[in-house]
Amino acid sequence: MANKALIIGANGQDGRLLNLLLESKNYEIYNVSSSSNTDFKNYLQFNLATSNFDELNNFILKIKPHEIYYVAAYHHSSIQSKSTNFDFINKSIQVNQLGFINIMELCKASLPLTKIIYTSSSLIFSGAKNQIQTEETTTEPRCIYSITKSAASEAAKYYRNEFNLFVSIGIMYNHESIYRKDYFLSKKIVTEVREIIDKKRDKIIIGSLTSETDWGYAPDYVEALWLILQQENPDNYIVASSNKHIVKDWFLVLSNYLNTNLLSYVEENPGLIQRKKPVLIGNNSKLKAIGWKAKTSFEEMVIKMYNNVI
C-alpha cells in the first residue's frame, strides 16, 4: 500500500517540486492550494487566510495522510519593504501560523501517527550576531514574515514536546529553481540575460552585485524535507548549501556558459534596495549527518535556471 502525502501550499515552488519527488517515490499524493490554476489530481482549493478550517480538516480526515508537508507561506513584500498594514499582518498570521497550528491540532486529536514538516525560513535569524547559523542559533526575526515563521516554529516544538506529535522543521535558506516567481532576483537575472542574448534588451539593472547569499537548488532542498520525515524522531534542521555567493557570481557563471561578457550590460542602482538584507549562511552539518548531500552545484543550478529545466 502506497504512502499517502498531503502537500499544503502545493502550487508554490516547493509544492510543485515535492509533487515530482513524491511521485517518483510512488506516493499517493494529495494537494491543497489557494490557487485555482493547477492541474493537480486529488486537489482541494482552499484559502488558508481564513479562520474556518472545517473544509480543510474534512479533506484531511478523509485522506488520513501518513505525511503532511506544510510549505504554504504568505510573504508578499515583507522581506523587501518596511511598510506593512493590518490586512498583510493578518494574512501572514493566518497562513504562516494559524493554518499550521490547525493541522497540528487536527493530528493531535485524530491523526497522532501522521508525520508533519513545516518549512521555516533563514530570516528567523535576521538579527543574529554570527554570520553562520546552526539549529541552536537564537532567533531574531526582523519582519512580519519571519516573526510569524518563528512563532510557528515555537508552536511546533510545543506540540512535539507536550503531545508527542512528530513535527519537524526545515529551516530553509535561499533555494532556486525554474518555479521561482518573477519577482525573485534569481528569476529576474536569468530572464533578463536571455533577453540580452536575444537582443530584446540592452541593460540589466540590479541593486548590488556584491550582495551575499547562501543559495542552493530547490529540488535538492525538497529532498531534504522528505529525508527529515523519514527519521525516527522529529527535529529541526537547517536546509542550506553552507556556501556564500554574491550576485556577481550569477553573471560570471552565465558569461562563461554563453561566452559573453554579461557584466558589461549590468548597471547597479542602490535605490532599488528598500531594506538592507542580512548575510545569512546556514550550517548544514546536522542535515548531512542524516545522509543528505546537495546533488547540484551553484554553477549547475544557474545554468539549469537559464535553460529553464529541472
SERO-4910 file (N, C-alpha, C, O; in steps of 0.05 Angstrom, whole numbers):
BEGIN
 pado doro    nc1    nc2    nc3   cac1   cac2   cac3    cc1    cc2    cc3    oc1    oc2    oc3
  Met    A     17    -24      0      0      0      0     18     25      0     36     27     16
  Ala    A     12     43    -18     29     67    -21     26     86      2      4     88     14
  Asn    A     47     99      9     46    121     29     29    144     18     30    150     -6
  Lys    A     14    156     36     -2    180     28     11    205     38     18    207     62
  Ala    A     14    224     20     26    250     28      7    273     22     -6    273      0
  Leu    A      4    292     40    -11    316     35      8    339     33     24    344     51
  Ile    A      6    355     12     23    379      8      5    403     10    -13    407     -6
  Ile    A     10    419     30     -5    444     34     12    467     25     34    472     35
  Gly    A      2    481      4     18    501     -9     29    489    -35     52    494    -43
  Ala    A     13    473    -48     22    456    -70     30    471    -95     46    461   -111
  Asn    A     19    495    -99     24    509   -124     49    527   -123     55    540   -143
  Gly    A     62    528   -101     87    543    -99    110    527   -109    107    504   -116
  Gln    A    134    539   -108    158    525   -118    162    498   -103    165    478   -116
  Asp    A    163    499    -77    168    474    -62    146    454    -65    152    430    -67
  Gly    A    121    463    -66     99    444    -70    101    430    -97     96    406    -98
  Arg    A    107    444   -118    109    432   -144    132    412   -145    129    390   -156
  Leu    A    154    419   -133    177    401   -133    173    377   -115    182    355   -121
  Leu    A    158    380    -93    151    357    -77    133    338    -92    136    314    -89
  Asn    A    115    348   -108     98    331   -124    115    313   -142    111    289   -144
  Leu    A    135    325   -156    152    310   -173    168    289   -158    171    266   -166
  Leu    A    179    297   -135    195    279   -119    179    256   -108    187    232   -111
  Leu    A    156    262    -96    140    240    -84    127    222   -105    123    199   -100
  Glu    A    121    233   -128    111    217   -150    132    196   -158    126    173   -164
  Ser    A    158    205   -158    180    186   -165    183    165   -144    195    144   -150
  Lys    A    173    170   -120    175    150    -98    149    135    -95    145    120    -75
  Asn    A    131    137   -114    106    122   -115     87    128    -91     73    111    -82
  Tyr    A     88    153    -82     68    162    -62     41    166    -75     39    172    -99
  Glu    A     20    164    -58     -6    173    -65     -8    202    -55     -7    207    -31
  Ile    A    -10    222    -73     -6    250    -67    -32    265    -67    -48    262    -85
  Tyr    A    -36    281    -46    -59    299    -45    -49    328    -42    -28    332    -29
  Asn    A    -63    347    -53    -53    374    -54    -74    394    -44    -98    391    -49
  Val    A    -64    415    -31    -81    438    -23    -67    463    -31    -43    467    -26
  Ser    A    -82    481    -44    -71    507    -53    -94    527    -55   -117    519    -60
  Ser    A    -87    552    -51   -107    573    -54   -112    579    -84   -132    592    -91
  Ser    A    -95    570   -101    -97    576   -130   -116    556   -144   -116    533   -138
  Ser    A   -131    567   -163   -148    550   -180   -134    542   -205   -143    525   -220
  Asn    A   -110    555   -210    -95    550   -234    -76    527   -229    -52    531   -225
  Thr    A    -86    503   -231    -70    479   -225    -81    455   -240   -105    453   -246
  Asp    A    -63    436   -245    -72    411   -258    -67    387   -239    -65    364   -249
  Phe    A    -65    392   -213    -61    371   -194    -85    352   -192   -108    361   -196
  Lys    A    -79    327   -187   -100    308   -181   -104    309   -150    -88    319   -136
  Asn    A   -127    297   -141   -132    296   -112   -127    323    -99   -111    325    -81
  Tyr    A   -141    343   -109   -135    371   -103   -158    385    -89   -182    381    -96
  Leu    A   -151    401    -68   -171    418    -55   -162    447    -58   -140    454    -50
  Gln    A   -179    464    -69   -173    493    -69   -183    504    -43   -207    503    -37
  Phe    A   -164    515    -28   -172    525     -1   -154    549      6   -129    547      3
  Asn    A   -166    570     15   -151    594     23   -145    593     53   -163    593     69
  Leu    A   -119    590     59   -111    588     87   -115    614    103   -114    614    127
  Ala    A   -119    636     89   -123    662    102   -152    665    111   -166    684    104
  Thr    A   -161    645    126   -188    644    136   -188    633    165   -168    620    173
  Ser    A   -208    638    180   -209    628    207   -226    602    209   -228    590    230
  Asn    A   -238    593    186   -254    569    186   -240    547    171   -238    549    146
  Phe    A   -230    527    185   -214    506    172   -230    480    168   -219    459    163
  Asp    A   -257    482    171   -273    457    170   -270    442    144   -266    417    145
  Glu    A   -271    456    122   -268    442     96   -241    428     93   -239    406     84
  Leu    A   -220    442    101   -193    431    100   -191    407    119   -181    386    111
  Asn    A   -202    409    143   -200    387    162   -215    362    152   -205    340    156
  Asn    A   -238    366    140   -254    344    130   -239    330    107   -239    305    105
  Phe    A   -225    345     91   -209    334     69   -186    317     80   -181    295     70
  Ile    A   -173    327    101   -150    313    113   -160    287    127   -147    266    124
  Leu    A   -182    289    141   -192    266    155   -201    244    136   -199    220    143
  Lys    A   -211    252    113   -218    232     93   -194    218     81   -195    194     76
  Ile    A   -172    233     78   -147    222     66   -132    204     86   -123    182     79
  Lys    A   -130    215    111   -113    202    131    -84    199    121    -74    177    119
  Pro    A    -71    221    116    -44    220    104    -23    210    124    -26    214    149
  His    A     -2    197    114     20    188    131     39    211    136     52    213    157
  Glu    A     41    230    116     59    252    118     45    278    108     30    277     89
  Ile    A     50    299    123     40    326    115     63    345    111     79    348    130
  Tyr    A     64    357     88     85    377     82     72    405     82     57    411     63
  Tyr    A     77    421    102     65    448    104     86    468     92    103    478    106
  Val    A     83    472     66    102    490     52     88    516     43     99    532     29
  Ala    A     63    520     53     49    545     47     63    568     61     73    565     83
  Ala    A     62    591     49     74    615     61     62    640     49     55    641     26
  Tyr    A     58    660     66     49    686     57     71    706     64     76    712     87
  His    A     85    717     43    106    736     49    104    761     32    116    781     39
  His    A     89    761     10     84    786     -5    109    802     -7    129    793    -19
  Ser    A    109    827      3    132    844      1    146    847     28    162    866     31
  Ser    A    141    829     46    150    833     74    180    834     76    191    848     94
  Ile    A    194    820     58    223    818     60    236    844     49    257    853     59
  Gln    A    224    855     29    236    878     15    228    905     27    243    924     26
  Ser    A    204    906     39    194    932     47    190    934     77    184    914     90
  Lys    A    193    957     88    189    962    117    159    967    122    150    965    145
  Ser    A    144    975    102    116    982    106     99    958    108    103    938     95
  Thr    A     79    959    126     60    937    130     33    950    134     30    974    139
  Asn    A     12    933    133    -14    942    141    -28    919    154    -18    896    154
  Phe    A    -51    924    167    -64    903    183    -72    879    167    -69    857    176
  Asp    A    -82    884    142    -90    861    126    -66    843    120    -69    818    120
  Phe    A    -44    855    114    -20    839    108    -11    823    133     -5    800    131
  Ile    A    -11    836    156     -3    823    181    -23    800    187    -14    778    195
  Asn    A    -48    805    184    -68    785    190    -65    760    172    -67    738    181
  Lys    A    -61    765    146    -57    742    127    -31    727    134    -31    702    132
  Ser    A    -11    741    142     14    728    149     10    709    173     20    687    174
  Ile    A     -5    719    193    -11    703    217    -28    679    210    -23    656    219
  Gln    A    -48    684    193    -66    662    186    -52    639    170    -55    616    177
  Val    A    -36    647    150    -23    627    133      1    615    146      4    590    146
  Asn    A     19    632    157     44    622    168     42    610    196     59    594    203
  Gln    A     21    617    211     19    607    238     -6    590    242     -5    566    247
  Leu    A    -30    603    240    -55    590    249    -62    566    232    -73    547    242
  Gly    A    -57    568    205    -63    545    188    -47    521    197    -57    499    197
  Phe    A    -22    526    204     -4    504    213    -13    494    240    -13    469    244
  Ile    A    -19    511    258    -29    503    285    -54    486    282    -58    467    297
  Asn    A    -72    494    264    -96    479    259    -89    450    251   -102    431    260
  Ile    A    -69    447    234    -60    420    225    -51    404    249    -57    380    252
  Met    A    -35    416    266    -24    402    290    -47    394    309    -47    373    320
  Glu    A    -66    413    312    -90    407    329   -105    383    319   -114    365    333
  Leu    A   -109    383    292   -124    361    280   -110    335    283   -122    314    290
  Cys    A    -84    335    279    -68    310    282    -67    301    311    -69    277    317
  Lys    A    -65    320    329    -66    313    358    -91    298    365    -91    279    381
  Ala    A   -114    308    354   -140    296    361   -146    271    346   -158    252    357
  Ser    A   -138    269    321   -148    248    304   -127    232    288   -133    209    280
  Leu    A   -104    243    284    -83    230    268    -56    231    282    -37    243    271
  Pro    A    -54    220    306    -30    223    322     -5    211    310     17    217    318
  Leu    A     -8    192    291     16    179    279     25    193    253     46    186    242
  Thr    A     11    213    244     18    227    219     43    244    225     45    258    245
  Lys    A     62    243    206     87    259    208     83    285    193     72    286    171
  Ile    A     91    307    206     87    334    195    114    348    193    131    346    210
  Ile    A    118    363    171    141    380    169    132    408    161    115    411    144
  Tyr    A    144    428    173    137    456    168    162    470    158    184    466    169
  Thr    A    159    485    137    182    500    126    184    527    138    167    545    133
  Ser    A    205    531    154    211    557    165    230    572    146    233    563    123
  Ser    A    242    593    155    259    610    138    284    619    152    284    623    176
  Ser    A    306    622    137    331    632    148    327    660    160    342    669    177
  Leu    A    306    674    151    301    701    161    293    702    190    292    724    202
  Ile    A    288    680    202    283    680    231    309    687    246    308    694    270
  Phe    A    332    686    232    358    693    244    367    721    235    391    728    238
  Ser    A    349    737    225    357    763    212    375    780    230    393    794    220
  Gly    A    370    780    256    386    797    274    409    782    287    421    793    306
  Ala    A    415    758    278    436    742    291    463    756    289    470    768    269
  Lys    A    479    753    310    506    765    310    525    750    293    543    761    280
  Asn    A    522    723    292    540    706    277    531    703    248    507    700    244
  Gln    A    549    705    229    542    703    201    534    674    194    519    670    174
  Ile    A    544    654    209    537    626    203    519    617    226    525    620    249
  Gln    A    496    605    218    476    597    238    474    567    240    478    553    220
  Thr    A    468    557    263    461    529    268    433    527    278    420    548    282
  Glu    A    423    503    283    396    499    294    394    511    322    372    516    332
  Glu    A    417    516    335    416    527    363    419    557    363    418    569    385
  Thr    A    422    570    341    425    599    340    399    612    349    377    603    342
  Thr    A    401    632    366    378    646    376    363    660    353    376    674    337
  Thr    A    337    657    352    322    670    331    318    700    337    313    707    360
  Glu    A    321    716    317    317    745    319    304    755    293    317    768    277
  Pro    A    278    749    290    264    758    266    261    788    265    258    801    285
  Arg    A    262    799    241    262    828    237    240    838    218    240    861    210
  Cys    A    222    820    209    200    828    192    176    811    199    179    790    212
  Ile    A    152    819    190    128    804    197    129    775    187    121    757    202
  Tyr    A    139    771    163    142    744    153    158    726    171    150    705    179
  Ser    A    182    736    179    199    719    196    189    717    225    194    697    238
  Ile    A    175    737    234    162    736    261    142    714    262    141    698    281
  Thr    A    125    712    241    105    691    241    117    663    236    107    644    247
  Lys    A    138    662    220    152    637    216    165    627    242    164    604    249
  Ser    A    177    646    257    190    639    282    169    629    303    174    610    317
  Ala    A    146    643    304    125    636    323    114    608    316    109    592    335
  Ala    A    111    602    291    101    575    283    121    554    291    114    532    299
  Ser    A    147    560    288    168    540    296    167    535    326    171    512    334
  Glu    A    162    555    341    159    552    371    135    535    377    135    518    395
  Ala    A    113    539    362     89    523    366     94    494    360     84    476    373
  Ala    A    110    489    339    117    462    331    131    448    354    125    425    361
  Lys    A    150    462    366    165    450    389    146    443    412    149    423    425
  Tyr    A    127    461    416    107    457    438     91    431    433     88    415    451
  Tyr    A     80    428    409     64    405    402     81    379    402     71    358    409
  Arg    A    106    382    395    124    359    395    130    350    424    129    326    429
  Asn    A    135    369    441    143    362    468    119    355    486    121    337    503
  Glu    A     97    370    483     74    366    501     56    343    492     43    330    509
  Phe    A     53    339    466     34    319    456     47    297    440     33    280    429
  Asn    A     73    297    439     88    275    426     81    272    396     83    250    385
  Leu    A     74    295    384     69    294    355     96    293    340    116    304    349
  Phe    A     96    280    317    120    281    300    118    306    283    106    306    261
  Val    A    131    327    293    131    353    278    160    362    275    173    369    295
  Ser    A    169    363    251    196    372    245    196    399    231    176    407    219
  Ile    A    219    413    233    221    439    220    245    438    201    267    429    208
  Gly    A    240    447    176    262    452    157    266    482    155    249    496    145
  Ile    A    289    491    165    295    520    164    308    525    137    332    520    133
  Met    A    293    536    118    300    538     90    316    563     84    307    586     90
  Tyr    A    340    560     73    355    582     63    348    586     33    334    569     22
  Asn    A    358    607     21    350    613     -7    354    589    -25    376    578    -27
  His    A    333    581    -38    334    558    -57    318    565    -82    296    575    -81
  Glu    A    331    559   -104    321    569   -130    315    546   -149    327    524   -147
  Ser    A    297    551   -168    291    533   -190    275    548   -210    269    572   -207
  Ile    A    267    534   -232    251    548   -253    224    555   -243    210    570   -256
  Tyr    A    215    545   -220    189    552   -209    189    577   -192    168    584   -181
  Arg    A    211    590   -190    212    615   -175    194    636   -189    192    637   -213
  Lys    A    181    652   -172    164    674   -183    182    696   -195    206    698   -188
  Asp    A    170    711   -212    186    731   -228    199    753   -211    219    764   -219
  Tyr    A    188    758   -187    199    780   -170    224    771   -155    237    788   -142
  Phe    A    232    746   -156    256    737   -143    280    744   -160    279    743   -184
  Leu    A    302    752   -147    326    761   -161    336    740   -180    344    746   -203
  Ser    A    337    715   -172    347    693   -189    332    692   -215    344    689   -237
  Lys    A    306    693   -214    289    691   -238    293    716   -255    294    714   -280
  Lys    A    295    739   -242    300    764   -257    326    763   -273    327    771   -296
  Ile    A    347    752   -261    373    751   -274    372    734   -299    379    742   -320
  Val    A    362    709   -295    363    691   -318    344    699   -340    349    696   -364
  Thr    A    321    711   -333    302    721   -353    314    744   -369    312    745   -393
  Glu    A    327    763   -355    337    786   -369    363    780   -384    369    793   -404
  Val    A    378    760   -375    401    751   -391    392    739   -417    404    745   -438
  Arg    A    371    723   -416    360    712   -441    352    735   -460    357    733   -484
  Glu    A    340    756   -449    332    778   -466    356    793   -477    355    804   -499
  Ile    A    378    794   -462    402    806   -473    412    790   -496    419    801   -517
  Ile    A    413    764   -493    423    746   -514    405    748   -538    415    746   -561
  Asp    A    379    750   -534    360    752   -556    357    781   -567    341    786   -585
  Lys    A    374    799   -556    374    827   -565    347    841   -561    338    857   -577
  Lys    A    333    833   -539    308    845   -532    311    866   -511    292    881   -505
  Arg    A    334    869   -500    341    890   -480    370    896   -482    386    879   -493
  Asp    A    378    919   -472    407    926   -474    419    932   -447    441    941   -445
  Lys    A    403    928   -425    413    934   -399    399    917   -378    375    912   -380
  Ile    A    414    909   -357    402    896   -333    408    913   -309    431    918   -303
  Ile    A    387    922   -295    391    940   -272    385    924   -247    363    913   -243
  Ile    A    404    923   -229    401    909   -203    410    927   -181    423    948   -185
  Gly    A    404    920   -156    411    936   -133    441    935   -127    453    956   -123
  Ser    A    452    911   -126    480    908   -119    492    882   -130    478    862   -129
  Leu    A    516    883   -140    530    859   -150    544    845   -127    551    821   -130
  Thr    A    547    858   -104    563    846    -83    546    836    -60    556    827    -39
  Ser    A    519    837    -63    502    826    -42    507    796    -39    508    781    -59
  Glu    A    509    786    -14    517    759     -8    494    742      1    477    751     16
  Thr    A    493    717     -9    471    699     -2    480    670     -3    498    663    -18
  Asp    A    468    653     14    472    625     14    450    613     -4    427    610      4
  Trp    A    458    607    -29    439    597    -49    442    567    -53    464    557    -54
  Gly    A    419    553    -56    420    525    -63    398    518    -83    382    535    -90
  Tyr    A    398    493    -91    380    485   -113    355    472   -100    357    453    -85
  Ala    A    331    483   -106    307    476    -93    300    446    -95    291    435    -75
  Pro    A    304    432   -117    298    403   -117    315    387    -96    305    368    -85
  Asp    A    339    396    -92    355    384    -70    343    389    -43    344    372    -25
  Tyr    A    332    413    -40    322    421    -14    296    407     -7    291    400     16
  Val    A    278    402    -26    254    387    -20    260    358    -15    246    344      0
  Glu    A    282    348    -27    290    320    -20    299    319      9    295    299     23
  Ala    A    311    341     19    318    343     47    293    341     65    293    328     86
  Leu    A    272    355     57    247    354     72    236    325     74    228    317     96
  Trp    A    237    311     52    228    283     52    246    267     71    235    251     87
  Leu    A    272    270     69    290    255     86    286    261    115    287    242    132
  Ile    A    280    285    122    275    293    150    251    277    161    251    269    184
  Leu    A    231    273    145    207    259    154    212    229    155    195    215    167
  Gln    A    233    219    144    239    190    146    254    183    171    259    159    176
  Gln    A    262    203    187    277    197    211    259    186    233    235    189    232
  Glu    A    271    173    252    256    160    274    244    181    292    222    176    303
  Asn    A    257    203    296    247    224    315    246    251    301    262    256    283
  Pro    A    227    268    308    225    294    297    246    313    307    256    309    329
  Asp    A    254    333    291    275    351    299    275    375    280    260    376    261
  Asn    A    292    395    287    295    418    270    321    415    254    342    406    265
  Tyr    A    321    422    229    344    420    211    347    445    194    328    455    182
  Ile    A    371    456    193    377    477    173    382    464    146    397    445    143
  Val    A    367    475    126    370    465     99    383    487     83    370    507     75
  Ala    A    409    484     78    425    505     66    448    492     50    455    469     54
  Ser    A    461    509     34    485    499     19    510    502     36    530    488     32
  Ser    A    509    520     56    533    527     72    554    541     56    577    544     65
  Asn    A    548    551     32    566    566     15    555    594     10    531    598      7
  Lys    A    574    613      9    566    641      4    573    649    -24    595    644    -33
  His    A    554    661    -38    559    672    -65    549    701    -66    532    709    -50
  Ile    A    560    716    -84    550    743    -89    534    744   -115    537    726   -132
  Val    A    518    765   -118    501    767   -142    519    766   -168    511    755   -188
  Lys    A    542    778   -166    560    778   -189    566    750   -200    570    746   -223
  Asp    A    566    730   -181    572    703   -189    552    692   -210    560    676   -227
  Trp    A    527    700   -208    507    692   -227    516    700   -256    514    685   -275
  Phe    A    525    725   -258    533    736   -284    559    723   -294    562    719   -318
  Leu    A    577    717   -275    602    704   -283    597    676   -294    609    668   -314
  Val    A    580    661   -280    573    634   -290    561    635   -317    569    620   -335
  Leu    A    542    653   -321    528    654   -347    546    667   -369    543    660   -392
  Ser    A    564    684   -361    583    695   -380    600    673   -391    606    672   -415
  Asn    A    610    656   -373    627    634   -382    611    614   -399    621    604   -419
  Tyr    A    587    608   -390    570    589   -405    563    599   -433    562    584   -452
  Leu    A    557    625   -435    548    637   -460    570    650   -476    566    660   -498
  Asn    A    594    650   -464    617    662   -477    611    691   -484    617    701   -506
  Thr    A    600    705   -465    592    734   -469    598    749   -443    592    738   -421
  Asn    A    609    772   -444    614    788   -420    589    802   -412    583    825   -419
  Leu    A    573    788   -395    547    799   -387    549    822   -368    531    839   -367
  Leu    A    571    824   -354    575    847   -335    575    873   -349    569    894   -337
  Ser    A    582    874   -374    582    899   -389    554    909   -394    550    932   -402
  Tyr    A    533    892   -389    505    900   -392    492    907   -365    469    916   -365
  Val    A    507    904   -344    495    907   -317    500    935   -306    522    946   -307
  Glu    A    478    946   -295    480    972   -282    470    970   -253    448    959   -249
  Glu    A    485    979   -234    477    978   -206    461   1003   -199    469   1025   -206
  Asn    A    440    999   -184    423   1021   -174    416   1016   -145    397   1002   -140
  Pro    A    432   1026   -126    427   1021    -98    399   1029    -89    390   1020    -68
  Gly    A    387   1047   -103    360   1056    -96    339   1034    -98    317   1037    -87
  Leu    A    345   1013   -112    327    990   -114    326    974    -88    307    959    -84
  Ile    A    346    977    -71    347    962    -46    331    977    -25    341    997    -14
  Gln    A    307    967    -19    290    981      0    297    975     29    291    990     48
  Arg    A    310    952     33    316    943     60    342    928     60    346    911     43
  Lys    A    360    935     78    386    921     80    382    892     87    369    886    107
  Lys    A    392    874     70    389    845     74    411    834     91    435    838     84
  Pro    A    405    819    112    427    807    128    440    785    113    428    771     96
  Val    A    466    781    118    481    759    106    477    734    124    486    734    147
  Leu    A    463    714    114    457    690    130    468    666    116    461    660     93
  Ile    A    485    651    129    497    626    119    489    604    138    495    605    162
  Gly    A    477    583    127    468    561    144    489    539    147    501    531    127
  Asn    A    492    529    171    510    506    176    493    481    172    475    475    189
  Asn    A    498    465    151    481    442    145    492    416    156    484    394    147
  Ser    A    510    417    175    523    393    186    503    373    197    506    349    193
  Lys    A    483    382    211    463    364    223    447    349    201    442    326    204
  Leu    A    440    364    180    426    351    158    444    331    143    434    309    136
  Lys    A    469    338    139    488    319    127    491    294    143    495    272    133
  Ala    A    489    297    170    492    274    187    471    252    184    475    229    192
  Ile    A    448    260    173    426    240    168    426    231    139    408    216    131
  Gly    A    447    239    124    451    227     97    445    246     74    445    237     51
  Trp    A    439    271     80    433    289     58    458    301     46    478    307     60
  Lys    A    458    304     19    480    317      6    469    331    -19    454    320    -34
  Ala    A    477    356    -23    468    371    -47    479    357    -72    502    351    -74
  Lys    A    461    352    -91    469    339   -116    477    359   -138    490    352   -157
  Thr    A    469    384   -134    472    405   -155    489    428   -145    482    440   -124
  Ser    A    510    434   -159    527    457   -152    514    483   -158    494    484   -173
  Phe    A    525    505   -147    515    531   -154    516    536   -184    496    546   -195
  Glu    A    538    529   -196    541    534   -225    520    518   -241    508    529   -260
  Glu    A    516    493   -234    496    477   -247    468    488   -244    452    488   -262
  Met    A    462    498   -220    436    510   -214    431    534   -232    410    536   -244
  Val    A    450    552   -234    447    576   -251    442    568   -280    425    580   -293
  Ile    A    457    549   -290    454    541   -318    427    527   -323    414    531   -343
  Lys    A    418    511   -304    392    498   -306    370    519   -307    351    517   -322
  Met    A    372    539   -290    352    560   -290    352    576   -316    331    583   -326
  Tyr    A    376    581   -326    377    595   -352    364    579   -374    350    590   -391
  Asn    A    369    553   -374    358    535   -395    329    527   -389    317    512   -404
  Asn    A    318    536   -366    290    531   -359    285    501   -357    264    491   -367
  Val    A    303    486   -343    299    458   -339    303    451   -310    316    466   -295
  Ile    A    291    429   -301    294    419   -273    320    404   -271    327    394   -250
***
